[in-house]
Amino acid sequence: MSERGPATAPSKDSSTTNPSPLTTPPLTAARRTGLLVTFILGGLTALPPLSMDMYLPALPAVTAALNSPAATIQLTLTACLAGMALGQLVIGPMSDKWGRRRPLLIGMVVYVLATATCAFAPSAELLIGFRLLQGLAGAAAIVIARAVVRDLYDGVEMARFFSTLMLISGVAPIIAPLIGGQVLRFADWRGVFVVLTVVGTALTFLVWRRLGETLPPERRQTGGVGAALLTMRGLFADRVFAGYTLAGGFSFAALFAYISASPFVVQEIYGASPQTFSLLFGVNSIGLIAVGQINGKLLVGRVSMDKVLAYGLAVITAASVALLLMTAGVFGEVGLFAICAGLFVLMSAMGLVLPNTNAQALMRAPHAAGSASALLGTSSFLVGAIASPLVGIAGEDTAIPMALVQTTCSLLAILCFTALCRPWRPTTPHPTRP
């Protein structure tokens, strides 16, 4: 298998000795600037965790400042996540039709404006609305970044590249809460959105100046909204694609249950400071990055991706059950260390799950990477958006809902993987057109 795979192969109308002038320039540029493109794509995939995690240490402060209950303030996370989910459904097919660059730049500009507006929100209701807009626009970053990877890579190389992106984008969950915690030492929660605005502006400039087009005109989709919906229906009708997509989506929901609930669990229940919470969150993120690199550097190409994925799902489920038993008092009073150990194992195992579900699903859709990326992202963010308010449904004094949501989502991920992907059976390739 070649490193670039079918995504970069000449079209049927091209000659290998005389490649099409439409395909050669962007692909040659992508190869010349491979390292830079990698860092840009890592920055784009880091934007969602930056938007979420930098804000996490401020959640209790926002609750007090806007005089709203915790469940309402958690909806600011849900709104951003739901926006990212719905935005991907629109932007993904747009990038298949118009190319990757134009929709990405438009989305980034709107993201910067929406983030700046969040800093001036006078009420929880308006903040929720602004965060929804921020998510809708920010969806362009993650959905098009995945589509660009599919344009450039295939097979094992794609899984390895996703693990490399996890190394770059995984820094965001480490530094974002740390930055957020430090911002709160010198400013109120609104300062967090000021910093995010600066980050978004810098990334937008870098994309404008350095990220070229990776989808040449002759490989773009034709038709309007109806054709895009037909393409998505064809993708989700593929049982194996649906299995990997749903397994990744429910796994992400278990992760997001942790992201949404941990500020209250660590700070309100166990009395840790925002800085301590940020440090613990960073340690967990290091676990995810380390396991992701083990996946990309040592396991992919040597062990079946399905076997690695099955192991990762089993570890996530075991960690979730352990957390549920601990928070329910089965082992008596447990301290912060025990809870954080369970969360560390759960988050680290995501390094085995998320890169491989993305790669396996996208390999089924070389003809419509934008639409496939949209379905991958939408399923993850929508299920995560549903999980977010559920973790706070019993109030701020118990962590049981968090662990229960994580356990349920982990079991559903295993069910989707085994029932739909059927990894013990050989799979047939998806047709080149839905």
C-alpha positions as CSV (number, residue, x, y, z in Angstrom):
1,M,0.0,0.0,0.0
2,S,1.4,3.3,-1.0
3,E,1.8,6.1,1.6
4,R,-0.7,8.4,-0.1
5,G,-3.1,5.7,-1.2
6,P,-6.0,6.2,-3.6
7,A,-6.7,9.6,-2.3
8,T,-3.7,11.0,-4.1
9,A,-3.7,8.7,-7.1
10,P,-4.3,10.3,-10.5
11,S,-7.8,10.2,-11.8
12,K,-8.9,7.7,-14.4
13,D,-8.5,10.4,-17.1
14,S,-4.9,11.1,-16.2
15,S,-1.8,9.4,-17.4
16,T,0.8,8.3,-14.9
17,T,3.4,9.8,-17.2
18,N,1.5,13.0,-17.8
19,P,-0.5,13.8,-14.6
20,S,-3.3,16.2,-14.7
21,P,-2.2,19.8,-14.1
22,L,-5.2,20.2,-11.8
23,T,-4.1,17.5,-9.4
24,T,-0.3,17.9,-9.4
25,P,0.2,21.4,-7.9
26,P,-1.8,21.0,-4.6
27,L,-0.5,17.5,-3.9
28,T,3.1,18.4,-4.7
29,A,2.8,21.4,-2.4
30,A,1.3,19.2,0.3
31,R,4.3,16.9,0.1
32,R,6.8,19.8,0.2
33,T,5.2,21.2,3.3
34,G,4.3,18.0,5.0
35,L,5.6,18.9,8.4
36,L,3.9,22.3,8.3
37,V,0.6,20.8,7.1
38,T,0.8,18.3,9.9
39,F,1.1,21.1,12.5
40,I,-1.7,23.0,10.9
41,L,-4.0,20.0,10.9
42,G,-3.1,19.3,14.5
43,G,-4.0,22.9,15.4
44,L,-7.4,22.5,13.6
45,T,-8.2,19.3,15.5
46,A,-7.1,21.0,18.7
47,L,-9.6,23.8,18.3
48,P,-12.6,21.8,19.8
49,P,-10.7,20.8,23.0
50,L,-9.3,24.3,23.3
51,S,-12.8,25.7,23.1
52,M,-14.0,23.3,25.7
53,D,-11.2,22.6,28.1
54,M,-9.8,26.2,28.5
55,Y,-13.3,27.1,29.8
56,L,-13.6,24.2,32.2
57,P,-11.9,25.7,35.3
58,A,-14.2,28.7,34.9
59,L,-17.4,26.7,35.1
60,P,-18.0,27.2,38.8
61,A,-17.1,30.9,38.5
62,V,-19.5,31.3,35.6
63,T,-22.2,29.6,37.7
64,A,-21.7,32.2,40.4
65,A,-21.2,35.2,38.1
66,L,-24.3,34.7,36.1
67,N,-26.3,33.4,39.1
68,S,-27.4,30.2,37.3
69,P,-27.5,26.6,38.4
70,A,-24.7,24.2,37.4
71,A,-27.0,22.3,35.1
72,T,-27.8,25.5,33.1
73,I,-24.1,26.5,32.8
74,Q,-23.3,23.0,31.6
75,L,-25.6,23.7,28.7
76,T,-23.0,26.2,27.5
77,L,-20.8,23.1,26.9
78,T,-23.7,21.3,25.3
79,A,-24.5,24.2,23.0
80,C,-21.0,24.4,21.7
81,L,-20.8,20.6,21.2
82,A,-24.2,20.5,19.5
83,G,-23.1,23.4,17.2
84,M,-20.0,21.5,16.3
85,A,-22.1,18.4,15.5
86,L,-24.7,20.2,13.3
87,G,-22.1,22.4,11.7
88,Q,-20.2,19.3,10.4
89,L,-23.3,18.0,8.6
90,V,-23.3,21.2,6.5
91,I,-19.6,22.0,6.2
92,G,-18.5,18.4,5.4
93,P,-20.5,18.1,2.2
94,M,-19.7,21.7,1.3
95,S,-16.0,20.8,1.3
96,D,-16.7,17.8,-0.9
97,K,-18.4,20.1,-3.5
98,W,-16.3,23.3,-3.2
99,G,-13.0,22.1,-1.9
100,R,-11.5,22.2,1.6
101,R,-10.0,25.7,1.7
102,R,-12.9,28.0,1.1
103,P,-15.4,26.5,3.7
104,L,-12.5,26.2,6.2
105,L,-11.6,29.9,6.0
106,I,-15.2,31.1,6.2
107,G,-15.8,28.9,9.3
108,M,-12.7,30.1,11.0
109,V,-13.6,33.8,10.5
110,V,-17.1,33.2,12.0
111,Y,-15.6,31.2,14.9
112,V,-13.3,34.1,15.8
113,L,-16.2,36.6,15.8
114,A,-18.5,34.3,17.8
115,T,-15.8,33.6,20.4
116,A,-15.2,37.3,20.9
117,T,-18.9,37.8,21.4
118,C,-19.0,35.2,24.1
119,A,-16.7,37.4,26.2
120,F,-19.5,40.0,26.5
121,A,-22.4,37.7,27.2
122,P,-24.5,39.3,30.0
123,S,-26.6,36.2,30.8
124,A,-26.4,32.4,30.8
125,E,-29.1,32.3,28.0
126,L,-27.1,34.6,25.7
127,L,-23.9,32.8,26.5
128,I,-25.5,29.5,25.5
129,G,-26.6,31.1,22.2
130,F,-23.2,32.5,21.4
131,R,-21.5,29.2,22.3
132,L,-23.9,27.5,19.8
133,L,-22.7,29.8,17.1
134,Q,-19.1,29.3,18.1
135,G,-19.6,25.5,17.8
136,L,-21.4,25.8,14.4
137,A,-18.5,27.8,12.9
138,G,-15.7,25.8,14.7
139,A,-17.0,22.6,13.2
140,A,-15.2,23.6,10.0
141,A,-11.8,23.0,11.7
142,I,-12.3,19.4,12.8
143,V,-14.4,18.1,9.9
144,I,-12.2,19.5,7.2
145,A,-9.0,18.5,9.0
146,R,-10.2,14.9,8.9
147,A,-11.2,15.2,5.3
148,V,-7.7,16.6,4.4
149,V,-6.1,13.6,6.1
150,R,-8.3,11.3,4.0
151,D,-7.2,13.2,0.8
152,L,-3.6,12.6,1.6
153,Y,-3.4,9.2,3.3
154,D,-5.0,5.7,3.3
155,G,-5.0,2.5,5.3
156,V,-2.3,2.0,8.0
157,E,-0.7,5.3,7.1
158,M,-3.9,7.1,7.8
159,A,-4.2,5.5,11.2
160,R,-0.6,6.4,12.0
161,F,-1.2,10.0,10.9
162,F,-4.3,10.2,13.1
163,S,-2.1,9.1,16.0
164,T,0.4,11.8,15.1
165,L,-2.3,14.3,15.1
166,M,-3.3,13.1,18.5
167,L,0.2,13.9,19.7
168,I,-0.1,17.5,18.4
169,S,-3.8,18.1,19.2
170,G,-3.5,16.2,22.5
171,V,-1.3,19.0,23.9
172,A,-4.5,21.2,23.8
173,P,-6.3,19.3,26.6
174,I,-3.1,19.5,28.7
175,I,-2.4,23.2,28.3
176,A,-5.9,24.5,27.9
177,P,-7.1,24.0,31.5
178,L,-3.7,25.2,32.7
179,I,-4.1,28.3,30.7
180,G,-7.7,28.7,31.8
181,G,-6.7,28.3,35.4
182,Q,-3.9,30.9,35.1
183,V,-6.2,33.3,33.3
184,L,-8.6,33.1,36.2
185,R,-5.8,34.3,38.5
186,F,-5.6,37.6,36.6
187,A,-9.1,38.0,35.0
188,D,-12.6,36.7,35.3
189,W,-14.1,34.0,33.2
190,R,-14.5,36.4,30.2
191,G,-10.8,36.6,29.9
192,V,-10.8,32.9,28.8
193,F,-12.8,33.8,25.7
194,V,-10.4,36.7,24.9
195,V,-7.5,34.2,24.9
196,L,-9.5,31.9,22.7
197,T,-10.2,34.7,20.3
198,V,-6.5,35.4,19.9
199,V,-5.8,31.7,19.3
200,G,-8.5,31.5,16.7
201,T,-7.2,34.5,14.9
202,A,-3.7,33.2,14.8
203,L,-4.8,29.8,13.4
204,T,-7.0,31.5,10.8
205,F,-4.1,33.5,9.5
206,L,-1.9,30.3,9.4
207,V,-4.6,28.5,7.4
208,W,-5.0,31.4,5.0
209,R,-1.3,31.7,4.4
210,R,0.0,28.1,4.5
211,L,-2.7,25.4,4.0
212,G,-3.3,24.7,0.3
213,E,-6.2,22.9,-1.4
214,T,-6.0,19.1,-1.2
215,L,-9.2,18.3,-3.2
216,P,-8.7,19.0,-6.9
217,P,-11.8,20.1,-9.0
218,E,-12.2,16.8,-10.9
219,R,-12.5,14.8,-7.6
220,R,-15.2,17.1,-6.1
221,Q,-18.9,16.1,-5.7
222,T,-21.6,17.5,-7.9
223,G,-25.2,18.3,-7.1
224,G,-26.9,20.2,-4.3
225,V,-28.3,19.4,-0.9
226,G,-30.2,16.4,-2.2
227,A,-27.1,14.8,-3.6
228,A,-25.2,15.5,-0.3
229,L,-28.0,13.8,1.7
230,L,-28.0,10.9,-0.7
231,T,-24.3,10.5,-0.2
232,M,-24.7,10.5,3.6
233,R,-27.5,8.0,3.4
234,G,-25.4,5.7,1.3
235,L,-22.5,6.0,3.8
236,F,-24.7,5.2,6.8
237,A,-26.3,2.3,4.9
238,D,-22.9,0.7,5.0
239,R,-23.2,-1.4,8.1
240,V,-19.4,-1.5,8.8
241,F,-19.1,2.3,8.4
242,A,-22.0,2.8,10.7
243,G,-20.5,0.4,13.3
244,Y,-17.2,2.2,13.5
245,T,-18.9,5.6,13.5
246,L,-21.3,4.7,16.4
247,A,-18.6,3.0,18.4
248,G,-16.4,6.1,18.1
249,G,-19.4,8.3,18.9
250,F,-20.3,6.5,22.1
251,S,-16.7,6.3,23.2
252,F,-16.4,10.1,22.7
253,A,-19.5,10.5,24.8
254,A,-17.9,8.6,27.7
255,L,-14.9,11.0,27.3
256,F,-17.1,14.0,27.2
257,A,-19.0,12.9,30.3
258,Y,-15.7,13.2,32.0
259,I,-14.9,16.6,30.4
260,S,-18.3,18.0,31.4
261,A,-18.5,16.6,35.0
262,S,-14.9,16.7,36.2
263,P,-14.7,20.4,37.1
264,F,-17.6,19.9,39.6
265,V,-16.4,16.5,40.7
266,V,-12.8,17.5,41.4
267,Q,-13.5,21.1,42.6
268,E,-16.9,21.0,44.3
269,I,-17.0,17.4,45.7
270,Y,-13.3,16.9,46.5
271,G,-12.4,20.6,47.2
272,A,-9.5,20.9,44.7
273,S,-8.5,24.4,43.4
274,P,-8.9,25.3,39.7
275,Q,-5.1,25.0,39.4
276,T,-5.1,21.5,40.9
277,F,-7.9,20.5,38.6
278,S,-6.0,21.8,35.6
279,L,-2.9,19.8,36.7
280,L,-4.9,16.6,37.1
281,F,-6.7,17.2,33.7
282,G,-3.3,17.6,32.1
283,V,-1.9,14.4,33.6
284,N,-4.9,12.5,32.1
285,S,-4.3,14.1,28.7
286,I,-0.7,13.0,28.8
287,G,-2.0,9.5,29.2
288,L,-4.2,9.8,26.1
289,I,-1.2,11.2,24.1
290,A,1.2,8.5,25.3
291,V,-1.2,5.6,24.5
292,G,-2.1,7.2,21.1
293,Q,1.6,7.2,20.2
294,I,2.0,3.6,21.3
295,N,-0.9,2.9,19.0
296,G,0.6,4.7,16.0
297,K,4.2,3.8,16.5
298,L,4.1,0.3,17.8
299,L,0.7,-1.3,17.2
300,V,-0.6,-0.1,13.9
301,G,0.8,-2.3,11.1
302,R,1.8,-5.0,13.5
303,V,-1.5,-5.8,15.2
304,S,-5.0,-5.7,13.6
305,M,-6.7,-2.3,14.1
306,D,-9.8,-4.2,15.1
307,K,-7.9,-6.1,17.9
308,V,-6.5,-2.9,19.2
309,L,-9.9,-1.2,19.1
310,A,-11.5,-4.1,20.9
311,Y,-8.9,-3.9,23.7
312,G,-9.3,-0.2,24.0
313,L,-13.1,-0.5,24.3
314,A,-12.7,-3.3,26.9
315,V,-10.4,-1.0,29.0
316,I,-12.7,1.9,28.8
317,T,-15.6,-0.2,30.0
318,A,-13.7,-1.7,32.9
319,A,-12.6,1.8,34.0
320,S,-16.2,3.1,33.8
321,V,-17.5,0.2,35.8
322,A,-14.8,0.7,38.5
323,L,-15.7,4.4,38.7
324,L,-19.4,3.6,39.0
325,L,-18.7,1.2,41.9
326,M,-16.4,3.7,43.6
327,T,-18.8,6.7,43.3
328,A,-21.7,4.5,44.5
329,G,-19.8,3.7,47.7
330,V,-19.4,0.0,47.1
331,F,-15.8,0.3,48.3
332,G,-16.6,2.8,51.1
333,E,-15.2,6.3,51.1
334,V,-12.7,6.8,48.3
335,G,-10.5,9.8,47.9
336,L,-9.6,12.0,45.0
337,F,-6.6,9.8,44.0
338,A,-8.8,6.7,43.4
339,I,-11.3,8.6,41.3
340,C,-8.5,10.3,39.3
341,A,-6.8,6.9,38.7
342,G,-10.0,5.5,37.2
343,L,-10.4,8.6,35.0
344,F,-6.7,8.4,33.9
345,V,-7.2,4.8,32.7
346,L,-10.4,5.7,30.9
347,M,-8.9,8.7,29.1
348,S,-5.7,7.0,28.3
349,A,-7.5,4.1,26.6
350,M,-9.2,6.6,24.2
351,G,-5.8,6.7,22.5
352,L,-6.5,3.2,21.3
353,V,-10.1,3.8,20.3
354,L,-10.5,7.2,18.6
355,P,-7.6,7.0,16.0
356,N,-8.7,3.5,14.9
357,T,-12.4,4.2,14.6
358,N,-11.7,7.3,12.5
359,A,-9.3,5.5,10.2
360,Q,-11.5,2.4,9.8
361,A,-14.6,4.5,9.0
362,L,-12.8,6.8,6.6
363,M,-11.3,3.9,4.7
364,R,-14.8,3.0,3.7
365,A,-15.4,6.4,2.0
366,P,-12.5,7.5,-0.3
367,H,-15.1,9.0,-2.6
368,A,-16.7,11.4,0.0
369,A,-14.3,12.1,2.7
370,G,-16.0,15.4,3.8
371,S,-19.4,13.8,4.2
372,A,-17.9,10.8,6.0
373,S,-15.9,13.1,8.3
374,A,-19.1,15.0,9.0
375,L,-21.0,11.8,10.0
376,L,-18.1,10.8,12.2
377,G,-18.0,14.1,13.9
378,T,-21.7,14.6,14.2
379,S,-22.3,11.3,15.8
380,S,-19.6,12.0,18.4
381,F,-20.6,15.5,19.2
382,L,-24.4,14.9,19.3
383,V,-24.1,11.9,21.6
384,G,-21.6,14.0,23.7
385,A,-24.1,16.9,23.8
386,I,-26.8,14.5,25.1
387,A,-24.4,13.1,27.7
388,S,-23.3,16.6,29.0
389,P,-26.5,17.6,30.9
390,L,-27.1,14.0,32.1
391,V,-23.9,14.1,34.2
392,G,-25.3,17.0,36.3
393,I,-28.9,15.8,36.6
394,A,-28.5,14.8,40.2
395,G,-26.8,18.1,41.3
396,E,-23.2,19.0,42.2
397,D,-22.8,16.7,45.2
398,T,-22.5,13.3,43.5
399,A,-20.4,11.8,40.8
400,I,-22.6,8.8,40.2
401,P,-24.4,10.2,37.1
402,M,-21.0,10.8,35.4
403,A,-19.9,7.2,36.0
404,L,-23.3,5.8,35.0
405,V,-23.2,7.7,31.7
406,Q,-19.7,6.6,31.0
407,T,-20.6,2.9,31.7
408,T,-23.7,3.1,29.5
409,C,-21.9,4.7,26.6
410,S,-19.0,2.3,26.8
411,L,-21.3,-0.7,26.7
412,L,-23.2,0.8,23.7
413,A,-19.8,1.3,21.9
414,I,-18.9,-2.4,22.4
415,L,-22.4,-3.4,21.2
416,C,-22.1,-1.3,18.0
417,F,-18.6,-2.6,17.3
418,T,-19.4,-6.2,17.7
419,A,-22.9,-6.2,16.1
420,L,-22.2,-4.0,13.1
421,C,-18.5,-4.2,12.4
422,R,-18.4,-8.0,13.1
423,P,-14.6,-7.9,13.3
424,W,-14.2,-11.6,13.3
425,R,-15.6,-11.7,9.7
426,P,-13.8,-10.4,6.6
427,T,-15.5,-7.2,5.2
428,T,-16.1,-6.2,1.7
429,P,-15.0,-2.8,0.5
430,H,-17.5,-0.1,0.2
431,P,-18.4,0.8,-3.4
432,T,-16.6,3.8,-4.8
433,R,-19.9,5.7,-5.1
434,P,-22.9,5.3,-2.7
